[in-house]
Amino acid sequence: MSRISIEQMRNLLKVYFIMGSNNCQQEPTHVLELALKGGITLFQFREKGTSAYTGDEKYQFAKKLQTICKENNVPFIVNDDVELALLLDADGVHIGQDDESAEMVRRKIGNKILGVSTHNLEEVEKAIAEGADYVGIGPIYSTTTKEDAKSAQGTTLIAEVRSKGIEIPIVGIGGITSENASPIIKSGADGIAVITDISLANDPRENASKLINSISI
Ligand SMILES: C=C1C=NC(C(F)(F)F)=NC1=N
């Protein structure tokens, strides 16, 4: 299997739902099923925080979510945990700046999807050089989800990357809702990544479909 094309990656990034057991009040598998019905285009398993699952419990939980994604033909991405991604034969991995280098991860995962969190132009260019298929840029707006999140940067970096003619698929992340999503696409991102707006919604399905509508220009 070859590396994913830029166009296909752009399509997958439209509404990228990220979730772990700590992000939900309802049963996580039910939230994911509703989000998929609402039209999310990509899913990332991000199991973080104090009461996060570990070891076999984490593997079993991830497998359940992966099965639901497979049933809905939506790719399943694992955050940080490369070994888990390989064990599950996940569709890809997302790493931050404090994790293994993208170069090392690319060697381990072959042609699976590789995403990298970036916060400035240098990190974007490094991610591209090391084989990333997409970059996450944020936090666009202030967020309470990530404890050690950097300060909100708006859409400046997205616009800067595009003004330099850099084509890498970009997904914005951080405090995004259907109310504030469209400027992110207008500035040049291919999609939006959300946690809370879907995971803590009274109706995850409705919020997911509102997000889809908010970015459909
Ligand atoms: C910290 C993160 C930043 N960005 C992304 C993504 F949206 F996938 F690019 N995922 C993360 N886990």
PDBQT file of the ligand as one rigid body, heavy atoms in Angstrom, charges set to zero:
ROOT
HETATM    1  C1  LIG A 301      -2.537  17.507  20.370  1.00  0.00    +0.000 C 
HETATM    2  C2  LIG A 301      -3.068  17.309  19.137  1.00  0.00    +0.000 A 
HETATM    3  C3  LIG A 301      -3.008  18.334  18.134  1.00  0.00    +0.000 A 
HETATM    4  N1  LIG A 301      -3.546  18.121  16.910  1.00  0.00    +0.000 NA
HETATM    5  C4  LIG A 301      -4.127  16.943  16.641  1.00  0.00    +0.000 A 
HETATM    6  C5  LIG A 301      -4.706  16.763  15.256  1.00  0.00    +0.000 C 
HETATM    7  F1  LIG A 301      -5.851  17.462  15.190  1.00  0.00    +0.000 F 
HETATM    8  F2  LIG A 301      -4.959  15.476  15.020  1.00  0.00    +0.000 F 
HETATM    9  F3  LIG A 301      -3.860  17.237  14.330  1.00  0.00    +0.000 F 
HETATM   10  N2  LIG A 301      -4.220  15.934  17.512  1.00  0.00    +0.000 NA
HETATM   11  C6  LIG A 301      -3.704  16.049  18.766  1.00  0.00    +0.000 A 
HETATM   12  N3  LIG A 301      -3.790  15.097  19.602  1.00  0.00    +0.000 NA
ENDROOT
TORSDOF 0
